[in-house]
Amino acid sequence: MKSAPELHDEYEEIVQGLEGLDGAGQLAAARAMAHSTAIYHDEVVDFAYLPKLYPPTVIEQFRTIVSTLYAVLSKVIARYKSDPGYRALFGFDAGLEELILLDPGYRSPIPIMRADIFYQEDSGAFKFCELNTDGASAMNEDRELCAAIAGTPAFKQMQDHGYQMQPFELFDSWATAFLSVYEDWTRQRQTASDTPRIAIVDFQEEATGAEQKEFARRFQARGIDCEVIDIRALHWSKSARRLMDPDGGAIDAIYRRAVTTDIMAHYEEIPDFLAAVRAGAVCLVGGFQTQIAHAKIIFEVLRRAETLAFLTPEEQDFVVKHVPATWRLQSDTIDLDDVLNSKDRWIIKPLDLYAARGVVAGRGVRQTEWEQTIREKVDTGYIIQEYVEQYRATNIRNVYSLSAGGCPQQLREPQIELFQDLTGLYMYNGSLAGIYSRAGQEALIFGHAGGLTLASLQIS
């Protein structure tokens, strides 16, 4: 089997041999995406045409990354809960700390996560970008994009070369993982493991609605009652000790898509949800302890001596090699003059936001803007990290308009360009479940910064 870069080159060579860089395939893919459910904040997800092809050797490496990361984070969560001194390193406020310390009633410390990494395909080297726990998303856009390119001429020719290319199944596998957590919860409570009634909850103005509905359909296909509900609409029946949906139906288990940042921002609006969780009356997947891994301060804490002391030598090496050097953006922990005068070396991130909100890469802004940003953000709840160089690979940006349900119109001629790649590793209960691939040409790889989704395929 060829390496990932060699497979990419072979696929690109096929595309170059087709008329208009496989213009027919590009139009078909754009049309499929425009009529798909790959919609984020009312816009069709934009994409690049060449898929990422992951051979077995790379997937096996990703499995090792995931299992090692899960082991490290499990130890960190356990130490946080048992050691008040260690707990203080994270600096969470009292309200959040109280929720984190609640016993979720099952053994999986992080049921779902997507760990984003900067992966160098030519060498196998990598460093972490960020960790996303309960609100981890984009499974649906990957599913739709893989389906969109599966029937294109380039894809078929690659198959004719003798390759089997398959997407990662991220929905039914999550339903299985979710139900295993619920079964563990019932065992811990020593109650019967009946078929649960499930609610997928979020603040719906923030939600990836089509994706959540797809998850609900997968549970429903198993004969399980599952619905998507705004977290504020839940009702706690103190007398029955049950959490209820708006129609009065009892809920047994929750798939929490509402990220903890939004939970705390709307804390006063969700007393019924919080009362049920505190009472242990509902299986919350995942519990608030996942915030320990999700908060960006985790990178600073992971590299501290206090953390390395309770890791194995192999885990210590893993952290030192693969977690970017990270500091709190505080006047007493950084050399301010050095940071101001070497902007291309740094990226700053707020401690607890998501979707790249508040993230600023020094090389993405002018010197005057960088200086102003640093002076404004120092001592206000940010971290500063080394900027990690990203793997660069060629691709073809979608050249069609993508209005939902519309007829794509060609906006420009397709061309092969160089992009920076970002790789997301989905993990369900500590095991690799699939991959999410993105590319961009700016210092940040994200949708509002021109980031594009790539189909992720395992190849054999």
C-alpha positions in Angstrom: 0.0 0.0 0.0 1.3 3.5 -0.9 1.8 6.2 1.7 -0.9 8.9 2.1 1.1 11.5 0.0 1.5 8.9 -2.7 -2.2 8.1 -2.8 -3.0 11.8 -2.9 -0.7 12.2 -5.9 -2.2 9.3 -7.7 -5.8 10.6 -7.2 -4.7 14.1 -8.3 -3.1 12.6 -11.4 -6.4 11.0 -12.3 -8.2 14.4 -11.9 -5.6 16.1 -14.0 -6.2 13.6 -16.8 -10.0 14.4 -16.9 -11.5 17.3 -18.8 -11.6 20.5 -16.8 -10.0 18.8 -13.8 -12.9 16.4 -13.7 -15.3 19.3 -14.2 -18.3 16.9 -14.5 -17.4 15.4 -11.1 -17.0 18.8 -9.5 -20.4 19.9 -10.7 -22.0 16.7 -9.6 -20.4 17.1 -6.1 -21.5 20.7 -5.8 -25.1 19.8 -6.9 -25.2 17.0 -4.3 -23.9 19.2 -1.5 -26.4 22.0 -2.4 -29.2 19.5 -2.0 -27.7 17.8 1.1 -28.2 18.3 4.8 -24.6 19.6 5.2 -25.7 22.9 6.5 -24.1 25.0 9.2 -25.8 28.2 10.4 -28.1 28.1 7.4 -25.3 27.8 4.8 -24.1 24.8 2.8 -20.7 23.7 4.0 -18.0 24.6 1.4 -15.5 21.9 0.4 -12.5 21.0 -1.6 -12.7 18.3 -4.3 -9.8 16.0 -3.6 -10.5 13.7 -0.6 -8.1 12.8 2.1 -7.1 9.1 1.7 -6.0 7.3 4.9 -4.2 4.0 4.4 -4.2 1.3 7.2 -0.8 2.4 8.6 -2.0 5.9 9.2 -5.3 4.7 10.7 -3.3 2.5 13.1 -1.2 5.4 14.1 -4.3 7.4 14.8 -5.7 4.6 17.0 -2.5 4.7 19.1 -2.8 8.5 19.4 -6.4 8.3 20.5 -5.8 5.5 23.1 -2.8 7.3 24.6 -4.6 10.6 24.8 -7.6 9.0 26.4 -5.4 7.3 29.0 -3.7 10.6 29.8 -6.9 12.6 30.1 -8.6 9.8 32.2 -5.8 10.2 34.7 -6.1 14.0 34.6 -9.8 13.9 35.3 -9.3 11.4 38.2 -6.6 13.6 39.7 -8.8 16.7 39.3 -11.6 15.1 41.3 -9.4 13.7 44.0 -6.9 16.5 44.6 -8.1 20.1 45.4 -4.6 21.5 44.9 -4.4 20.0 41.4 -8.0 21.2 40.7 -6.9 24.8 41.4 -4.6 24.7 38.4 -7.5 24.9 36.1 -9.0 28.0 37.7 -12.7 27.1 37.0 -15.2 29.1 38.9 -17.1 27.6 41.8 -20.3 27.0 39.9 -18.6 25.1 37.1 -16.4 23.2 39.6 -19.5 22.0 41.4 -20.9 20.6 38.1 -17.6 19.0 37.1 -17.4 17.2 40.5 -20.8 15.5 40.1 -20.5 11.8 39.6 -21.9 11.0 36.1 -22.8 7.5 37.2 -20.8 5.6 34.6 -17.1 4.8 34.0 -16.3 6.4 30.6 -14.7 9.8 31.5 -15.1 11.2 28.0 -17.8 9.4 26.0 -17.2 11.6 22.8 -14.4 13.8 21.6 -12.8 15.1 18.5 -9.1 15.8 18.9 -7.8 18.1 16.2 -4.2 17.6 15.2 -1.6 19.1 12.9 -0.5 15.9 11.2 2.5 15.8 8.9 1.6 13.1 6.3 5.2 12.7 5.0 6.8 12.0 8.4 3.9 11.0 10.7 4.9 13.8 13.1 2.0 15.7 14.8 1.0 18.2 17.4 -2.4 18.8 18.9 -4.5 21.8 17.9 -7.5 21.6 20.3 -9.8 19.1 22.0 -13.6 19.2 21.5 -15.7 17.0 23.8 -19.6 17.0 24.0 -20.3 19.6 21.3 -18.0 17.8 18.8 -19.7 18.0 15.4 -19.2 17.9 11.6 -20.0 14.2 11.4 -22.9 15.0 9.0 -20.9 17.2 6.6 -18.3 14.5 6.3 -21.0 11.9 5.6 -22.7 14.1 3.0 -19.4 15.1 1.2 -18.2 11.4 1.1 -21.5 10.5 -0.6 -21.2 13.5 -3.0 -17.9 12.5 -4.4 -18.5 8.7 -4.4 -20.1 8.7 -7.8 -17.7 11.1 -9.6 -15.5 10.0 -12.5 -12.2 10.5 -10.6 -13.5 8.4 -7.7 -14.5 5.6 -10.0 -11.2 5.7 -11.8 -9.4 5.4 -8.5 -11.5 2.4 -7.7 -10.5 1.0 -11.1 -6.9 1.2 -9.9 -7.8 -1.5 -7.4 -8.5 0.6 -4.3 -11.4 0.2 -1.9 -12.4 3.6 -0.4 -14.9 3.8 2.4 -16.1 6.6 4.6 -16.0 6.3 8.4 -19.4 5.5 9.9 -20.0 8.0 12.7 -23.7 7.8 13.4 -24.7 4.2 14.2 -21.3 3.7 15.9 -22.1 6.6 18.2 -25.5 5.2 18.9 -23.8 1.9 20.0 -21.3 3.8 22.1 -24.0 6.0 23.7 -26.1 2.9 24.6 -23.1 1.2 26.2 -22.6 4.2 28.5 -26.3 4.1 29.4 -26.1 0.4 30.1 -23.1 1.0 32.4 -25.1 3.8 34.1 -28.0 1.4 34.8 -25.5 -1.2 36.2 -23.9 1.3 38.5 -27.4 2.2 39.8 -28.4 -1.5 39.9 -31.5 -0.9 37.9 -33.0 -2.7 34.8 -31.4 -1.6 31.5 -34.7 -1.0 29.7 -34.8 0.7 26.3 -34.1 4.4 27.2 -36.0 7.4 26.0 -33.4 9.8 24.7 -33.2 13.5 24.3 -30.5 15.3 22.2 -30.2 18.7 23.8 -28.6 22.0 22.9 -29.3 25.7 22.7 -31.0 25.4 19.4 -29.8 28.8 18.1 -26.3 27.4 18.4 -27.1 23.9 17.1 -26.1 22.0 14.0 -29.7 21.0 13.6 -29.6 18.7 10.6 -26.8 16.7 12.3 -28.7 16.3 15.5 -31.8 15.1 13.6 -29.6 12.5 11.8 -28.4 11.2 15.2 -32.0 11.0 16.4 -33.0 9.0 13.3 -30.3 6.5 14.0 -31.7 5.9 17.5 -35.2 5.8 16.1 -34.2 3.1 13.6 -33.3 0.9 16.6 -36.8 1.3 18.0 -35.6 3.9 20.5 -37.7 7.0 21.2 -35.3 10.0 20.6 -36.0 13.6 19.9 -34.1 16.9 19.6 -35.0 19.4 22.3 -33.9 22.8 23.3 -32.3 22.4 26.7 -34.4 25.3 28.1 -37.6 23.4 27.4 -36.9 20.5 29.7 -39.0 20.2 32.9 -37.9 18.6 36.2 -40.7 16.9 38.1 -39.5 16.9 41.7 -42.3 14.7 42.9 -41.7 12.0 40.3 -37.9 12.6 40.3 -38.0 12.6 36.5 -36.8 14.9 33.8 -39.6 15.6 31.3 -39.8 16.8 27.7 -42.2 19.7 26.8 -45.1 17.2 26.3 -44.6 15.6 29.6 -42.8 12.5 28.5 -40.1 11.2 30.8 -36.5 11.2 29.6 -34.0 8.5 30.6 -30.8 9.6 28.9 -29.4 12.8 27.3 -26.9 13.3 24.5 -25.5 16.7 25.5 -24.6 18.8 22.5 -24.8 22.0 24.5 -21.2 22.9 25.2 -20.3 23.9 28.8 -19.5 27.5 27.8 -23.1 27.9 26.7 -24.4 26.1 29.8 -22.7 28.5 32.1 -23.7 31.5 30.0 -27.4 30.5 30.3 -27.1 29.0 33.7 -30.1 30.8 35.1 -32.3 29.6 32.2 -31.9 25.9 32.7 -32.6 25.1 36.4 -34.8 22.1 35.5 -32.0 20.4 33.5 -29.5 21.1 36.2 -31.8 19.9 39.0 -32.3 16.5 37.2 -28.5 16.1 36.7 -27.7 17.0 40.3 -30.3 14.4 41.4 -28.8 11.7 39.2 -32.2 11.2 37.7 -31.0 11.1 34.1 -28.0 9.6 32.4 -26.1 12.6 31.1 -23.8 11.7 28.2 -21.4 13.4 28.7 -21.1 14.6 32.2 -19.5 17.9 33.0 -16.2 16.4 33.9 -15.5 16.4 30.1 -14.9 20.2 30.5 -11.5 19.4 32.0 -10.4 18.1 28.6 -12.4 20.6 26.5 -11.1 23.8 28.2 -8.0 25.2 26.4 -6.2 25.5 29.7 -5.7 21.7 29.5 -2.7 22.2 27.2 -0.9 24.4 29.8 -1.8 22.0 32.6 -0.8 18.9 30.7 2.8 20.2 30.4 3.1 21.1 34.1 5.3 19.1 36.4 2.2 18.4 38.5 0.7 16.4 35.7 3.8 14.8 34.3 4.5 13.4 37.8 1.6 11.0 37.7 2.0 9.9 34.0 4.0 6.9 32.8 7.4 7.7 31.1 5.7 6.9 27.7 2.8 9.2 28.5 5.2 11.9 29.6 7.0 11.6 26.3 3.7 11.8 24.4 2.7 15.0 26.1 6.1 16.8 25.8 6.4 15.8 22.1 2.8 16.4 20.9 1.2 19.1 23.1 2.3 22.6 21.9 4.2 24.7 24.4 1.5 26.7 26.2 1.4 29.5 28.7 -1.3 31.6 30.3 -1.3 35.0 28.6 -0.5 36.8 31.8 2.0 39.5 32.5 3.7 37.4 35.2 4.1 34.2 33.0 5.3 35.6 29.6 8.0 37.8 28.3 5.7 40.5 26.9 8.3 42.2 24.8 9.3 38.9 23.2 5.7 38.1 22.4 5.1 41.5 20.9 8.1 41.4 18.7 7.8 37.8 17.4 4.2 37.5 16.3 4.7 34.8 13.8 5.7 32.3 16.5 2.5 32.6 18.5 -1.3 32.1 18.5 -3.6 33.2 21.3 -6.9 31.5 22.3 -9.6 32.4 24.9 -9.7 29.8 27.7 -13.3 28.7 27.0 -14.9 29.6 23.7 -15.4 27.5 20.6 -15.7 27.6 16.8 -12.4 29.6 16.7 -14.0 32.6 18.4 -11.4 34.9 19.8 -8.5 32.9 18.3 -5.8 35.1 16.8 -2.7 33.8 15.0 0.2 36.3 14.9 1.1 35.5 11.3 -2.5 36.2 10.3 -2.5 39.9 11.3 -0.4 42.9 10.9 2.2 43.9 13.5 0.2 46.9 14.8 -2.9 44.7 15.2 -1.0 42.0 17.0 0.5 44.5 19.5 -2.9 46.0 20.1 -4.5 42.5 20.6 -1.9 41.3 23.0 -2.0 44.4 25.1 -5.9 44.1 25.2 -6.0 40.4 26.0 -3.1 40.0 28.5 -4.5 39.1 32.0 -8.0 38.7 30.6 -8.3 34.9 30.4 -6.3 33.7 27.3 -3.6 31.3 26.6 -0.7 31.7 24.3 0.8 28.8 22.3 3.6 28.2 19.9 2.2 28.4 16.4 2.5 24.9 14.8 3.4 24.6 11.1 0.8 22.7 9.2 1.1 20.1 6.5 0.6 21.5 3.0 -1.0 19.6 0.2 -2.6 20.5 -3.1 -6.4 20.5 -3.7 -9.1 22.1 -5.8 -11.4 24.6 -4.2 -15.1 24.2 -5.0 -15.9 26.7 -7.8 -19.7 26.6 -7.6 -22.2 28.6 -5.6 -23.8 26.6 -2.9 -27.2 28.0 -2.0 -29.2 25.4 -0.1 -31.5 23.5 -2.5 -30.4 25.7 -5.4 -28.8 25.1 -8.8 -25.0 25.6 -8.5 -23.6 28.3 -10.7 -20.0 28.2 -11.7 -18.1 31.2 -10.3 -14.6 30.7 -11.6 -12.4 28.1 -13.3 -11.1 25.3 -11.1 -7.4 25.2 -10.4 -5.0 23.2 -8.3 -3.8 25.2 -5.3 -1.7 24.6 -2.2 -3.6 24.4 1.2 -2.8 23.8 4.8 -4.4 20.7 6.4 -6.0 20.0 9.7 -7.0 16.5 10.9 -9.7 15.7 13.5 -9.8 12.4 15.2 -13.3 11.3 16.5 -13.1 9.1 19.5 -16.1 7.3 21.1 -15.4 5.9 24.6 -11.7 6.1 24.0 -11.6 4.3 20.6 -11.0 5.9 17.2 -14.3 6.2 15.4 -13.4 8.3 12.3 -11.6 11.3 10.8 -12.6 14.8 9.9 -10.4 16.7 7.4 -10.2 20.4 6.7 -8.0 22.6 4.6 -7.4 26.4 4.3 -5.0 29.0 3.1 -5.2 31.4 6.1 -3.3 31.1 9.4 -6.5 29.6 10.9 -8.3 26.7 9.3 -11.9 27.4 9.9 -15.1 28.1 8.0 -15.3 31.8 8.6 -11.6 32.1 7.6 -12.1 30.3 4.3 -11.7 26.8 5.6 -13.0 23.9 3.5 -14.2 20.4 4.4 -12.5 17.4 2.7 -14.0 14.0 2.4 -12.2 11.5 4.7 -11.8 8.0 3.3 -10.1 4.9 4.6 -8.4 3.1 1.7 -7.3 -0.4 1.2 
